[in-house]
């Protein structure tokens, strides 16, 4: 069993700091703990990075000839969807890692330290946010190598990356809730198939929703993954995107509030036993 990186009580002692600064400091300490694990156990980062890269290569060179999209090349259409899918898949490690820590009793050890308990959740999601941001940038670079040609301005691209970062944060908190509610690491892993696959594939991420059955199209067009993908796609391809952008922000912020609230409740319930 791999050893966990822990810090002494002195390193995370609140001393005389106000509550907000105490919580922020503890968040950074636990985020650092997660990031320091990457060089020792790089499997998660490598797996998270390979998934979107393989999807880019597969859809670019295997399926591109069979899928036609209006107004642009398929690789340009595809990349926004791959960005969002990579966030969803990468965010699963937030729930899996938290479930692993709970199973090993590490959370009980954190509870015995003089630290802000909220940092257990915020530290993990912050570290995972940095990791998924790196993966998005890596996927962007791979897309450029296989023919992806973003248009518009750097401001547009920055807005797209900002929306992806916000989306990643929201999906991480979704998985944190699952990691707290489900009672085994295996169950958390399997839950990704149940909720993520329909959202990823019944969406505009990989194919236009116009190709889907009429009865399925309303869901595919208005569910959060499609809205986020359409907003990112509009920004990176310099297409009209204001309507989708506001909808995407509403979805992300609304769901973030819901998931953070559920996570706080579930953490209190799980650790009070």
C-alpha positions in Angstrom: 0.0 0.0 0.0 1.4 3.4 -1.0 2.3 5.8 1.8 0.3 9.0 2.1 1.9 12.4 2.3 0.9 14.0 5.6 1.8 17.2 7.3 2.4 17.9 10.9 -0.1 19.7 13.1 2.4 22.7 13.3 2.4 23.1 9.6 -1.4 23.4 9.4 -2.1 25.0 12.8 -4.6 27.8 12.5 -2.6 29.9 15.1 -4.4 33.3 15.2 -5.5 33.4 11.7 -9.1 34.5 10.8 -11.3 31.6 9.6 -11.2 32.4 5.9 -7.4 32.6 5.8 -7.2 29.4 7.9 -9.4 27.6 5.5 -7.5 28.9 2.5 -4.2 28.0 3.9 -5.4 24.4 4.7 -6.8 24.1 1.2 -3.4 25.0 -0.3 -1.7 22.5 2.0 -4.0 19.7 1.0 -3.9 20.7 -2.7 -0.1 20.5 -2.4 -0.4 17.0 -0.9 -2.3 15.9 -3.9 0.1 17.4 -6.4 3.1 15.9 -4.7 1.7 12.5 -5.2 1.8 12.9 -9.0 5.6 12.3 -9.4 5.4 9.3 -7.2 2.2 7.8 -8.6 1.9 9.2 -12.2 -0.7 6.6 -13.3 -3.7 8.9 -12.8 -2.3 11.8 -14.7 -1.0 9.6 -17.5 -4.4 7.8 -17.8 -6.3 11.1 -17.7 -4.1 12.5 -20.4 -4.2 9.5 -22.7 -7.9 9.2 -22.8 -8.7 12.4 -24.7 -5.6 12.1 -26.8 -6.7 8.6 -28.0 -10.2 9.9 -28.6 -8.8 12.8 -30.7 -6.8 10.4 -32.9 -9.6 7.8 -33.2 -12.3 10.2 -34.2 -10.0 12.3 -36.4 -8.7 9.4 -38.4 -11.3 6.6 -38.1 -14.7 8.4 -38.0 -14.1 11.7 -39.6 -14.8 10.5 -43.1 -18.2 9.2 -42.0 -19.3 12.3 -40.1 -20.2 15.5 -42.0 -20.7 18.8 -40.2 -21.9 22.0 -41.8 -19.6 25.0 -42.0 -16.3 23.6 -40.8 -14.0 20.6 -40.8 -14.9 17.7 -38.5 -11.7 18.1 -36.5 -12.6 21.7 -35.7 -16.1 20.6 -34.7 -14.7 17.7 -32.7 -12.2 19.4 -30.4 -14.7 21.3 -28.3 -16.4 18.1 -27.5 -13.1 16.3 -26.6 -12.2 19.2 -24.3 -15.4 18.7 -22.3 -15.3 14.9 -22.4 -11.7 15.0 -21.0 -12.9 17.2 -18.1 -15.7 14.7 -17.3 -13.4 11.7 -17.4 -10.6 13.4 -15.5 -12.9 14.7 -12.8 -13.8 11.1 -11.9 -10.5 11.0 -9.9 -11.9 13.5 -7.4 -14.5 11.0 -6.3 -12.3 8.0 -6.6 -9.5 9.6 -4.6 -11.9 10.8 -1.9 -13.5 7.3 -1.6 -10.0 5.8 -1.4 -9.0 8.2 1.5 -12.2 7.4 3.3 -11.7 3.7 2.9 -8.1 3.9 4.2 -9.1 6.0 7.2 -7.1 9.0 6.1 -10.1 11.3 6.5 -10.3 10.3 10.2 -6.7 11.3 10.6 -7.4 14.7 9.1 -10.3 15.2 11.5 -7.9 14.8 14.4 -5.8 17.7 13.2 -6.4 21.4 14.0 -7.5 22.2 10.4 -10.5 23.5 8.5 -12.5 20.4 7.6 -13.7 22.1 4.4 -10.1 22.0 3.1 -10.4 18.2 2.8 -12.8 18.8 -0.1 -11.6 22.1 -1.5 -7.9 21.0 -1.4 -8.7 17.9 -3.5 -10.9 19.8 -6.0 -8.3 22.5 -6.4 -5.5 20.0 -7.1 -7.7 18.2 -9.6 -8.6 21.5 -11.3 -4.9 22.2 -11.9 -4.5 18.7 -13.3 -7.4 18.8 -15.7 -6.4 22.3 -16.9 -3.0 20.8 -17.8 -4.8 18.0 -19.7 -7.0 20.4 -21.6 -3.9 22.4 -22.7 -2.2 19.2 -23.7 -5.3 18.0 -25.7 -5.4 21.5 -27.4 -1.8 21.0 -28.5 -2.5 17.5 -29.9 -5.5 18.9 -31.7 -3.3 21.5 -33.4 -1.0 18.7 -34.6 -3.9 16.8 -36.3 -5.4 19.8 -38.0 -7.4 21.7 -35.4 -7.4 25.4 -36.4 -9.0 27.7 -33.8 -10.3 31.0 -35.1 -11.1 34.3 -33.5 -8.9 36.1 -31.0 -6.8 35.2 -28.0 -9.6 36.7 -25.8 -12.1 34.3 -27.3 -9.7 31.4 -26.6 -9.1 32.6 -23.1 -12.8 32.8 -22.5 -13.2 29.2 -23.8 -10.4 27.9 -21.5 -12.0 29.8 -18.5 -15.4 28.2 -19.2 -13.6 24.8 -19.4 -11.9 25.4 -16.0 -15.3 26.4 -14.4 -16.9 23.3 -16.0 -14.0 21.1 -14.6 -14.6 22.5 -11.1 -18.3 21.7 -11.3 -17.7 18.1 -12.5 -15.1 17.6 -9.8 -17.7 18.5 -7.1 -20.2 16.2 -8.7 -17.7 13.4 -8.3 -16.9 14.5 -4.7 -20.6 14.0 -3.9 -20.5 10.5 -5.4 -17.3 9.7 -3.5 -19.0 10.6 -0.3 -22.4 9.0 -0.9 -21.2 5.6 -2.3 -19.5 3.2 0.0 -16.7 1.7 -2.1 -14.1 2.8 -4.6 -15.5 0.3 -7.2 -19.0 1.8 -6.9 -17.7 5.3 -7.5 -15.8 4.1 -10.6 -18.9 2.4 -12.0 -21.2 5.4 -11.3 -19.3 7.3 -14.0 -20.7 4.9 -16.6 -24.3 5.6 -15.4 -24.3 9.4 -15.4 -21.5 10.4 -17.7 -21.9 8.2 -20.8 -25.4 9.5 -21.6 -24.4 13.1 -21.1 -21.2 12.7 -23.3 -22.7 10.7 -26.2 -26.3 12.1 -26.3 -25.0 15.5 -26.9 -23.4 17.7 -29.6 -19.9 16.8 -28.4 -19.1 14.3 -31.2 -21.9 14.6 -33.7 -24.5 17.3 -34.6 -27.8 16.8 -32.7 -29.7 17.2 -35.9 -28.7 13.6 -36.8 -30.4 12.2 -33.7 -34.1 11.0 -33.5 -36.7 13.7 -33.1 -37.8 12.5 -29.7 -34.2 12.5 -28.4 -33.2 15.8 -29.8 -34.7 18.2 -27.2 -32.7 16.5 -24.4 -29.5 16.3 -26.5 -29.7 20.0 -27.4 -30.4 21.4 -23.9 -28.5 19.2 -21.5 -25.5 20.9 -19.8 -22.8 19.0 -21.8 -24.2 20.2 -25.1 -24.6 23.7 -23.9 -21.0 23.9 -22.6 -19.7 22.3 -25.8 -21.6 24.7 -28.0 -20.3 27.7 -26.0 -16.7 26.5 -26.2 -17.1 25.6 -29.9 -18.5 29.0 -30.7 -15.6 30.8 -28.9 -12.8 28.8 -30.5 -14.3 28.9 -34.0 -15.4 32.5 -33.8 -19.1 31.6 -34.2 -22.1 33.2 -32.5 -21.9 31.9 -29.0 -23.4 34.5 -26.6 -26.7 32.6 -26.0 -24.8 29.3 -25.3 -22.3 31.1 -23.2 -24.9 32.5 -20.8 -26.6 29.2 -20.6 -23.4 27.4 -19.9 -22.5 29.8 -17.1 -25.9 29.3 -15.6 -25.6 25.5 -15.8 -22.1 25.5 -14.3 -22.8 28.0 -11.5 -26.2 26.5 -10.7 -24.9 22.9 -10.5 -21.8 24.0 -8.7 -23.9 25.5 -5.9 -26.0 22.3 -5.8 -23.0 19.9 -5.7 -21.0 22.0 -3.1 -24.1 22.0 -0.8 -24.6 18.3 -1.2 -20.9 17.6 -0.7 -20.9 19.6 2.6 -24.0 17.7 3.8 -22.6 14.3 2.7 -19.2 15.0 4.3 -20.8 15.9 7.6 -23.0 12.8 7.4 -20.2 10.5 6.5 -17.7 11.7 9.1 -20.2 11.9 12.0 -20.6 8.1 12.1 
